[in-house]
Amino acid sequence: MSNKLASKILVVEDSPSELELMSYYLANSGYSVIKASDGKEALEKALIEKPDVIVTDVVMPEMSGFELCRKLKKNPETNYLTIIICSSKNLEIDRLWGIKQGAAAYITKPFTREHLLNVIKSFVSR
């Protein structure tokens, strides 16, 4: 194991069980995990924590994942961030809209541990 700092992943999910499951998968794979339960909290944490990747749900109170994506991409301090949408919205139009908002990838729920990790690994190292 190298002493390089682990990549930081911000997980944004309003379902506590989904948030814990994703966080567990990522932490177990050597990533440093930051949690947020809605888009507003995620926006604040993204500015402070400067994560390498953000994995966000779409349907959340306060601010949707699509809106979060737009706000992050419009802000010069966060527009470089890699955003992966992870949603139960699995229509092609949802996927296309997510990519149009600035997401680098779109995963649908339910997902497997391997699928989540493979998508993240394609953007960052551990």
N, C-alpha and C positions, 0 to 999 in steps of 0.2 A: 504494500500500500504506500503510495507516495504521500508526501506531506503537503501536497497541493490542496488548497482549500476546496471543499466540496461545492459543487454548483448549487446555487440557491434557487429553490422553486417556490413560488407563491401559489398556493392552492386556494381557489375561491369557490366556495360551495355552501349553500344555505342548509343543506341536509347534514346534520351532525354525523350520521353514520357514514355517509358518502365521504365527508371531509376526513373523518378518521381513517377510513379504508384507504383512500388515496395517499394520505399522509404516511400511513404505515408502509405501504408499498414503496414509496419514494425514500423514506428514511432508512428502510431496510436495505435499499439498494445504494446507499452511500450519499444520498442527497441531503442537503440542509433544507428543511421545510419550514415555510412561514404560512400561517393559516389566516384566512379572512372569511367571514360568513356572509358578506354581501359586497356589491360593487363599490360602494362608498368607502368602506373599510379597506378594500383592495387598492383603491386609488391612493389613499393615504400611505399605505404600507409600501406600495410600489415606489413612491417618491422617497421614502425614508430608507427602505431596505435595499433598493436597487437589485431585485432578483435577476437571475439569468433567464428564467422562463416563468410565465404565468399560465397556469391551467385553470380555466374558468368555466363554470356552468353558465347557461344562458338565462333560464327562468329563475330569477331571484327577486326578493323585495328591494325596494329603493331604486336599484339600477340594474338593468339587464346586463348580461355578459356582452351583448352586442354594443350597448352604450358604453360599457367599460372599455371595450376594444377601441371604439372611436375616440374616446377621451384620451386614452393612453397614446394613441397614434398621432393625435393632434398636438400633444405636449412635447416640445423639444427635449425635455428632460427624460421622457419615457418612450419616445417614438421608435427607439432602437430595440425595444423589448420583443422577445419572441412570445407570442400568445397562442396557446393551444386551447381551443374550445372543446369542452367535454359535456355533451348534452344528450338528453333523451329525445330532443327534437331531431328526428332522423330523416326528414324529407330532403331531397336534393336542393330545394329552394333555400332551406335553412343553412345547409352547408355552403352554398354559393354566397348567401348573404353574409355569413360569418367570415369567409375569405375576403369578400368585398370590404368588410369593416376593418380588415387588417390582420386577421388571424392567419398564422402560418400553417395551422393544421386544424382539422375538425374530427373529433372522435365521438362516436355515439355510444350511449349507455344501453344495455350493460356492456362493459368492456372487460377484457381480461387483464391481469397484472402484466403479462408479457406485451400485450398491445400498447398499453399505456407507457411502459418503460421503453419499448422500441421507438415510439414516436418521440419521446423526450430525448432519447439517446441520439436521434438523428439531428438534434439541434445543439446539444451540449455534451460535454464529457463529464464524468463523475469526479 
